[in-house]
């Protein structure tokens, strides 16, 4: 069960309202919101907001230098044959900042709540993977309830959970 949460929301009334409701509910149930970032509702690139969630915007000059060094090592690893490159990538990801401090991405949350439509989630989810935010559970609203979420989002949305309303007497077959 998740206890530590992050929220990535659009800067509009819908996003702010659901951010507040989700945060309140998490705290009422003994959980903790440890990271929050927002984005322009018309955005298609969520990299800056994702990087904020993962701790990239809180770095000291020394941590930035260590991160630059890690990125150079990762670049070298990608140019090597796969078996050699994988070993070097593993070493790069184990690198730390000054005093052994962890370098981003810092995944100090179990689940990420995204109050957004399925059309936006299929854009956000691959960008999370691109920024190495892997292994977190995605949580959403009923706006995710569309068959194309899985057909377009594929493995990037695997295991995602969202609330969906159900009314047995509804005339809508879906």
Wavefront OBJ file of the C-alpha trace (Angstrom):
o trace
v 0.000 0.000 0.000
v 1.216 3.472 -0.840
v 1.995 5.902 1.983
v 4.002 8.612 0.242
v 2.454 10.421 -2.705
v 3.282 13.003 -5.346
v 0.840 15.128 -7.318
v 1.337 16.375 -10.885
v -1.571 18.619 -11.841
v -2.666 21.169 -14.451
v -2.737 24.797 -13.284
v -6.476 25.234 -13.741
v -9.497 25.104 -11.446
v -9.977 21.355 -12.029
v -6.346 20.515 -11.290
v -6.077 22.779 -8.234
v -9.372 21.498 -6.821
v -8.448 17.838 -7.188
v -4.935 18.501 -5.864
v -6.489 19.939 -2.712
v -9.042 17.125 -2.302
v -6.467 14.388 -2.918
v -3.957 15.963 -0.527
v -6.570 16.309 2.219
v -7.685 12.711 1.760
v -4.116 11.391 1.847
v -3.419 13.207 5.117
v -6.752 12.155 6.653
v -5.757 8.540 6.033
v -2.259 8.899 7.503
v -0.371 9.275 4.232
v 2.016 12.004 3.188
v 2.303 14.156 0.075
v 6.044 14.610 -0.491
v 6.208 16.225 -3.939
v 3.936 18.508 -5.951
v 4.383 20.070 -9.375
v 2.058 21.758 -11.835
v 2.046 22.520 -15.539
v 0.213 24.718 -18.014
v -3.090 23.018 -18.975
v -2.202 23.434 -22.680
v 1.232 21.831 -22.326
v 2.405 18.843 -24.327
v 5.918 18.802 -22.848
v 5.888 17.976 -19.130
v 9.637 17.598 -18.677
v 10.178 20.667 -16.511
v 7.349 19.727 -14.147
v 8.481 16.101 -13.957
v 12.060 17.184 -13.255
v 10.724 19.392 -10.450
v 8.912 16.396 -8.905
v 12.137 14.387 -9.049
v 14.282 16.974 -7.268
v 16.228 18.455 -10.182
v 15.370 22.068 -9.311
v 16.705 21.882 -5.732
v 20.327 21.074 -6.582
v 23.367 22.874 -5.217
v 26.246 23.775 -7.551
v 28.222 20.741 -6.332
v 25.248 18.424 -6.902
v 24.791 19.869 -10.407
v 28.452 19.137 -11.142
v 28.050 15.559 -9.894
v 24.904 15.173 -12.012
v 26.760 16.505 -15.078
v 29.505 13.935 -14.467
v 26.929 11.148 -14.160
v 25.295 12.248 -17.422
v 28.688 12.117 -19.185
v 29.222 8.557 -17.937
v 25.707 7.611 -19.088
v 26.482 9.089 -22.521
v 29.634 6.961 -22.780
v 27.669 3.897 -21.678
v 25.136 4.353 -24.461
v 27.910 4.252 -27.069
v 29.254 0.892 -25.843
v 28.043 -2.595 -26.775
v 24.937 -3.471 -24.728
v 26.603 -5.748 -22.154
v 29.411 -3.289 -21.406
v 27.070 -0.320 -21.570
v 24.635 -1.869 -19.086
v 27.404 -2.297 -16.509
v 28.578 1.297 -16.936
v 24.985 2.581 -16.751
v 24.526 0.703 -13.485
v 27.687 2.328 -12.109
v 26.498 5.761 -13.275
v 23.131 5.362 -11.578
v 24.905 4.434 -8.328
v 26.858 7.715 -8.339
v 26.052 10.127 -5.523
v 26.509 13.787 -4.859
v 28.738 15.469 -2.272
v 28.679 13.655 1.058
v 26.896 10.662 -0.480
v 23.668 12.581 -1.093
v 21.403 10.928 -3.680
v 21.204 12.539 -7.090
v 17.964 12.948 -9.025
v 15.808 11.342 -9.974
v 14.733 11.057 -6.358
v 11.715 8.787 -6.206
v 10.711 9.270 -2.594
v 7.045 8.580 -3.319
v 5.116 5.372 -3.952
v 2.373 6.749 -6.163
v 1.765 9.741 -8.416
v -1.695 11.311 -8.692
v -2.404 12.997 -12.035
v -5.860 14.658 -12.203
v -5.988 14.827 -15.969
v -7.736 13.396 -19.029
v -6.625 10.161 -20.650
v -5.403 12.158 -23.673
v -2.869 14.005 -21.503
v -1.921 10.986 -19.397
v -0.728 9.114 -22.498
v 1.606 12.067 -23.125
v 2.773 12.352 -19.501
v 3.429 8.664 -18.767
v 6.180 8.148 -21.397
v 7.856 11.372 -20.261
v 7.954 10.003 -16.703
v 9.826 6.953 -18.024
v 12.162 9.172 -20.069
v 13.125 10.985 -16.852
v 13.705 7.635 -15.072
v 10.588 7.910 -12.907
v 9.895 4.192 -13.128
v 8.192 1.799 -10.760
v 5.746 4.297 -9.323
v 2.031 3.650 -9.318
v -0.019 6.094 -11.369
v -3.318 7.249 -9.903
v -6.003 9.162 -11.751
v -9.603 10.209 -11.976
v -12.576 8.958 -13.960
v -11.286 11.083 -16.851
v -8.798 8.284 -17.512
v -11.626 5.860 -18.215
v -11.169 5.354 -21.948
v -10.040 2.265 -23.897
v -7.331 4.278 -25.660
v -5.526 4.833 -22.347
v -4.081 1.331 -22.565
v -3.846 1.048 -26.350
v -1.854 4.293 -26.612
v -0.165 4.395 -23.189
v 0.849 0.703 -23.334
v 3.377 -0.334 -20.699
v 3.760 3.258 -19.473
v 0.334 3.039 -17.827
v 0.552 -0.592 -16.740
v -0.790 -1.007 -13.215
v -2.353 2.472 -13.185
v -5.447 2.966 -11.043
v -8.235 5.455 -11.496
v -11.610 6.110 -9.971
v -14.562 5.358 -12.183
v -18.201 5.885 -11.504
v -20.639 3.087 -12.133
v -24.387 3.286 -12.414
v -26.069 -0.088 -13.068
v -29.189 1.469 -14.635
v -27.217 3.636 -17.081
v -28.381 3.430 -20.709
v -24.752 3.895 -21.840
v -23.312 0.430 -22.676
v -19.708 1.379 -21.769
l 1 2 3 4 5 6 7 8 9 10 11 12 13 14 15 16 17 18 19 20 21 22 23 24 25 26 27 28 29 30 31 32 33 34 35 36 37 38 39 40 41 42 43 44 45 46 47 48 49 50 51 52 53 54 55 56 57 58 59 60 61 62 63 64 65 66 67 68 69 70 71 72 73 74 75 76 77 78 79 80 81 82 83 84 85 86 87 88 89 90 91 92 93 94 95 96 97 98 99 100 101 102 103 104 105 106 107 108 109 110 111 112 113 114 115 116 117 118 119 120 121 122 123 124 125 126 127 128 129 130 131 132 133 134 135 136 137 138 139 140 141 142 143 144 145 146 147 148 149 150 151 152 153 154 155 156 157 158 159 160 161 162 163 164 165 166 167 168 169 170 171 172 173 174
